[in-house]
Structures are given as C-alpha cells and as structure tokens.
Amino acid sequence: MSDGTRSLAGRKALVTGSTGGLGLAIADSLAREGCSIVLNGLISPEEGGALGRDIARRHGVEAVFHGADLARPEAIEALVWTAKAEFGELDIVVNNAVVRQFAPVELMPIAGWDQSIAVNLSAAFHTIRLTLPGMRKRGFGRIVNVSSIYGLIGATNRADYVTTKTALIGLTRAVALETAESGITCNAICPGTVPTEAITERICGIAASAGITEAAATKEYLATRQPTRRFVATEGVAALIAFLCGEGGRDITGAALPVDGAWSIA
C-alpha cells in the first residue's frame, strides 16, 4: 500500500497513547505520509479496531490497535511483539502516553506517583530498548519522546509530571548520543497547552465557577501561559513529528524542541 510520493511510505510506526487527542493526531499525520501505524490506548478492542480501520481507509495504510497497559513492562513487551508480528521491525516509535496527578508533593498519592513514573518514563525506556536492535540492523530509526513545556520549566502541584517530562529529555539525550552514528535519531517535543479534553473540561469549570463565557475563561487560562494567547495546535505538533521522522530530520537528534507559543522564553 505504499505511495512513493509520501515521505514515510513503507515505514512502520508505534505511537503510544494514540487513541485520542495529540496522540491520535500524531498517528494520523504519520499515516498521511504513508506510514503504517500501531495504535495504543486504554479503550476497548472494538473502539481501537474502529480507529485503526478509519486511519487505514483514509490514508491507504495498514493500522492496528493494541490495548497494552503501559504501566506493566510485560504488557509493553506484548505490544512490541504484536507490532513486529504484524509489520516486522518498527522504523518509528513515538512515546506519547501520559498520566498525571495534581497534588502538592507531601499529598501526592504513592500509587499515583508510581503510575506516572511507569507510564510517562519507564514505558518510553522499554519501547526504545525493545525496538532499537531492529533499527540498528537496518541503519534507520526515528524515536520521538513527547515531553512538555514542563520538561523545560517547573510548576507546582504536579511533581510527577514535571519530573517525568524532564527525565524524558535526559533519556532522549542519552539515546541520541548512543545512536549518533547509526542512522537513528532521538528527539523530544515539548508542547505547550494543547486543547485536550482534560484542559477544555478545566476551562469549562473555570467559566462555570466564575460566571463568565468559555471564551473569556480560555483567555484567562492562557494569560499566564503562552504569549501567543492561543492554544498550541495539535496538528502543528503532529506535523513537526512527521517531519522529524522523514529524511528531512536526519541530522536533528538529541533536541528538546519547544512548541509552546514562546512560553518557555517569556
């Protein structure tokens, strides 16, 4: 099903946390460029299968779903094994899955902290270690770790998120140096505020409690964040990742690239 005019024709990618929001936009962007996709997320097999069929139909690629719980290393191994059984060795891994807690350090639930470390950080380590050997054999690979603006700056009441997103950048740098002569790249993307379901729900709550419109609440929410005063577009983040995964991204490795409307420099 490859199309030689597309920059990722014939490539195979795993995108974790890809059944909605930014992750699904990333998967869709890669598929648009001709890449076959392994979707992952905590939804039913029926829902995941439907998402895969939709991507396959619209972009003329293969797309499958695996519902691995990324908090469990054995589930990650099953995910990668299934991906290899479907497509062979993977060319691209995008580590996007995330969970987060909201609490001061001393009130952070221990189970929540452990889950964040497992899903946000350890899962990326496991997908990388399991797919690197195949990438090395073929002399090609693209690894993208989705960090955050909070991988570049601090924040209160979210120690798990800040810690794991910062650590992802360290993992990115280590992998980039270890693979520098192999044809493999490893980069981190650091988005600002994208209009995820969780954030739009929070804005609706602000509007309701303050008795203001959602538009006014959105402006208030972004006022202390992006100087652009607008959400970061998921499509733009996804397009950047697709570029990094193609030939144009050959010499970009070890980078932590902000996509944050100038938030990190304000």
For each residue, the residues with C-beta under 8 A, 3 or more apart:
1: 36 60 61 62
2: 6 9 10 34
3: 6 9 34 60
4: 9
5: 9
6: 2 3 9 32 33 34
7: 33 34 242 246 247 248
8: 11 13 30 33 34 35 92 242 245 246
9: 2 3 4 5 6 33 34 35
10: 2 34
11: 8 30 34 35 36 91 92 245
12: 35 36 37 38 83 87 88 89 90 91 92
13: 8 27 30 35 36 37 38 90 91 92 93 94 245
14: 37 38 40 79 80 83 90 92 93 94 127 131
15: 18 23 26 27 30 37 38 39 40 94 96
16: 23 40 41 70 94 95 96 97 123 127
17: 23 40 41 70 96 97 98
18: 15 23 24 26 27 37 39 40 41 94 96
19: 23 24 39 40 41 42 43 47 48 51 65
20: 23 24 41 197
21: 24 25 194 196 197 234
22: 25 26 96 146 191 194 196 234 237 238
23: 15 16 17 18 19 20 26 27 41 94 96 97
24: 18 19 20 21 27 28 39 51
25: 21 22 28 29 234 235 237 238
26: 15 18 22 23 29 30 94 96 146 237 238 241 242
27: 13 15 18 23 24 30 31 37 39 55 63
28: 24 25 31 32 55 59 238
29: 25 26 32 33 235 238 239 241 242
30: 8 11 13 15 26 27 33 35 37 92 94 238 241 242 245
31: 27 28 34 35 36 37 55 56 58 59 61 63
32: 6 28 29 59 242
33: 6 7 8 9 29 30 242 245 246
34: 2 3 6 7 8 9 10 11 31 59 60 61
35: 8 9 11 12 13 30 31 61 91 92 245
36: 1 11 12 13 31 61 62 63 87
37: 12 13 14 15 18 27 30 31 52 55 61 62 63 64
38: 12 13 14 15 63 64 65 66 79 82 83 86 87 90
39: 15 18 19 24 27 48 51 52 55 63 64 65 66
40: 14 15 16 17 18 19 65 66 67 68 70 79 97
41: 16 17 18 19 20 23 48 65 67 97
42: 19 67 69
43: 19 47 48 67
44: 47 48 67
45: 48 49 65 67
46: 49 50
47: 19 43 44 50 51
48: 19 39 41 43 44 45 51 52 65 66 67
49: 45 46 52 53 65
50: 46 47 53 54
51: 19 24 39 47 48 54 55 63 65
52: 37 39 48 49 55 56 63 64 65
53: 49 50 56 57 63
54: 50 51 57 58
55: 27 28 31 37 39 51 52 58 59 61 63
56: 31 52 53 59 60 61 62 63
57: 53 54
58: 31 54 55
59: 28 31 32 34 55 56
60: 1 3 34 56
61: 1 31 34 35 36 37 55 56
62: 1 36 37 56 86 87
63: 27 31 36 37 38 39 51 52 53 55 56
64: 37 38 39 52 82 83 86
65: 19 38 39 40 41 45 48 49 51 52
66: 38 39 40 48 78 79 82 83
67: 40 41 42 43 44 45 48
68: 40 72 75 76 78 79
69: 42 72 75
70: 16 17 40 75 76 79 97 118 119 123
71: 75 115 118 119 123
72: 68 69 75 76 118
73: 76 77 122 126
74: 77 78
75: 68 69 70 71 72 78 79
76: 68 70 72 73 79 80 123 126 127 130
77: 73 74 80 81 126 130
78: 66 68 74 75 81 82
79: 14 38 40 66 68 70 75 76 82 83 127
80: 14 76 77 83 84 90 127 130 131
81: 77 78 84 85
82: 38 64 66 78 79 85 86
83: 12 14 38 64 66 79 80 86 87 90
84: 80 81 87 88 89 90 134
85: 81 82
86: 38 62 64 82 83
87: 12 36 38 62 83 84 90
88: 12 84
89: 12 84 131 134 135 137 138
90: 12 13 14 38 80 83 84 87 93 131 134 135
91: 11 12 13 35 135 138 140 141 142 245
92: 8 11 12 13 14 30 35 141 142 143 144 245
93: 13 14 90 127 128 131 141 142 143 144
94: 13 14 15 16 18 23 26 30 143 144 146 241
95: 16 123 124 127 128 143 144 145 146 168
96: 15 16 17 18 22 23 26 146
97: 16 17 23 40 41 70 119 120 123
98: 17 119 120 146 161
99: 112 115 116 119 120
100: 116 120 158 160 161
101: 108 109 112 113 116 158 160 161
102: 157 158
103: 107 108 109 112 157
104: 107 108 156 157
105: 108 159
106:
107: 103 104
108: 101 103 104 105 112 113 159 160
109: 101 103 112 113
110: 113 114
111: 114 115
112: 99 101 103 108 109 115 116 160
113: 101 108 109 110 116 117 159 160
114: 110 111 117 118
115: 71 99 111 112 118 119
116: 99 100 101 112 113 119 120 121 160 161 163 164
117: 113 114 120 121 122 160 163 164
118: 70 71 72 114 115 121 122 123
119: 70 71 97 98 99 115 116 122 123
120: 97 98 99 100 116 117 123 124 160 161 164 165 168
121: 116 117 118 124 125 164 167 168 171
122: 73 117 118 119 125 126
123: 16 70 71 76 95 97 118 119 120 126 127
124: 95 120 121 127 128 145 168 171
125: 121 122 128 129 171
126: 73 76 77 122 123 129 130
127: 14 16 76 79 80 93 95 123 124 130 131
128: 93 95 124 125 131 132 143 171 175 186
129: 125 126 132
130: 76 77 80 126 127 133
131: 14 80 89 90 93 127 128 134 135 141 143
132: 128 129 135 136 141 175 179 184
133: 130 136 137
134: 84 89 90 131 137 138 141
135: 89 90 91 131 132 138 140 141 179 182 183 184
136: 132 133 139 141 179 182 184
137: 89 133 134
138: 89 91 134 135 141 183
139: 136 182 183
140: 91 135 183 184
141: 91 92 93 131 132 134 135 136 138 179 182 183 184 185
142: 91 92 93 184 185 244 245 249
143: 92 93 94 95 128 131 172 175 184 185 186 187
144: 92 93 94 95 186 187 188 189 241 244 245
145: 95 124 168 169 171 172 186 187 188 189
146: 22 26 94 95 96 98 168 188 189 191
147: 151 152 165 166 168 169 172 188 189 190 256
148: 151 152 161 165 190 191
149: 152 153 190 191 192 193 258 260 263 264
150: 153 154 155 158 161 162 165 166
151: 147 148 162 165 166 168 169 188 190 256
152: 147 148 149 166 169 190 256 258 264
153: 149 150 263 264
154: 150 162
155: 150 158 161 162
156: 104
157: 102 103 104
158: 100 101 102 150 155 161 162
159: 105 108 113 162 163
160: 100 101 108 112 113 116 117 120 163 164
161: 98 100 101 116 120 148 150 155 158 164 165
162: 150 151 154 155 158 159 165 166
163: 116 117 159 160 166 167
164: 116 117 120 121 160 161 167 168
165: 120 147 148 150 151 161 162 168 169 190
166: 147 150 151 152 162 163 169 170
167: 121 163 164 170 171
168: 95 120 121 124 145 146 147 151 164 165 171 172 188
169: 145 147 151 152 165 166 172 173 188 190 256
170: 166 167 173 174
171: 121 124 125 128 145 167 168 174 175
172: 143 145 147 168 169 175 176 186 187 188 254 255 256
173: 169 170 176 177 254
174: 170 171 177 178
175: 128 132 143 171 172 178 179 186
176: 172 173 179 180 185 186 187 253 254
177: 173 174 180 254
178: 174 175
179: 132 135 136 141 175 176 182 184 185 186 253
180: 176 177 253 254
181:
182: 135 136 139 141 179
183: 135 138 139 140 141
184: 132 135 136 140 141 142 143 179 253
185: 141 142 143 176 179 244 249 250 252 253
186: 128 143 144 145 172 175 176 179 253 254
187: 143 144 145 172 176 244 249 252 253 254 255 256 257
188: 144 145 146 147 151 168 169 172 255 256 257
189: 144 145 146 147 237 240 241 257 259
190: 147 148 149 151 152 165 169 256 257 258 259 260 264
191: 22 146 148 149 194 232 237 259 260
192: 149 225 226 232 258 259 260 261 263 264
193: 149 199 221 222 225 226 231 232 263
194: 21 22 191 199 231 232 233 234 237
195: 199 200 231 234
196: 21 22 199 200
197: 20 21 200 201
198: 201 202
199: 193 194 195 196 202 203 221
200: 195 196 197 203 204
201: 197 198 204 205
202: 198 199 205 206 221
203: 199 200 206 207 214 217 218 221
204: 200 201 207 208 214 217
205: 201 202 208 209
206: 202 203 209 210 212 217 220 221
207: 203 204 210 211 212 213 214 216 217
208: 204 205 211
209: 205 206
210: 206 207 217 220
211: 207 208
212: 206 207 216 217 220
213: 207 216 217
214: 203 204 207 217 218
215: 218 219
216: 207 212 213 219 220
217: 203 204 206 207 210 212 213 214 220 221
218: 203 214 215 221 222 231
219: 215 216 222 223 229
220: 206 210 212 216 217 223
221: 193 199 202 203 206 217 218 225
222: 193 218 219 225 226 229 230 231
223: 219 220 229
224:
225: 192 193 221 222 261 263
226: 192 193 222 229 230 231 232 260 261 262 263
227: 261 262 263 266
228: 261 262
229: 219 222 223 226 261
230: 222 226 261
231: 193 194 195 218 222 226
232: 191 192 193 194 226 236 237 259 260 261
233: 194 236 237
234: 21 22 25 194 195 237 238
235: 25 29 238 239
236: 232 233 239 240 259
237: 22 25 26 189 191 194 232 233 234 240 241 259
238: 22 25 26 28 29 30 234 235 241 242
239: 29 235 236 242 243
240: 189 236 237 243 244 257 259
241: 26 29 30 94 144 189 237 238 244 245
242: 7 8 26 29 30 32 33 238 239 245 246
243: 239 240 246 248 249
244: 142 144 185 187 240 241 248 249 252
245: 8 11 13 30 33 35 91 92 142 144 241 242 249
246: 7 8 33 242 243 249
247: 7 250
248: 7 243 244
249: 142 185 187 243 244 245 246 252
250: 185 247
251:
252: 185 187 244 249 255
253: 176 179 180 184 185 186 187
254: 172 173 176 177 180 186 187
255: 172 187 188 252
256: 147 151 152 169 172 187 188 190
257: 187 188 189 190 240
258: 149 152 190 192 263 264
259: 189 190 191 192 232 236 237 240
260: 149 190 191 192 226 232 263 264
261: 192 225 226 227 228 229 230 232
262: 226 227 228 265 266
263: 149 153 192 193 225 226 227 258 260 266
264: 149 152 153 190 192 258 260
265: 262
266: 227 262 263
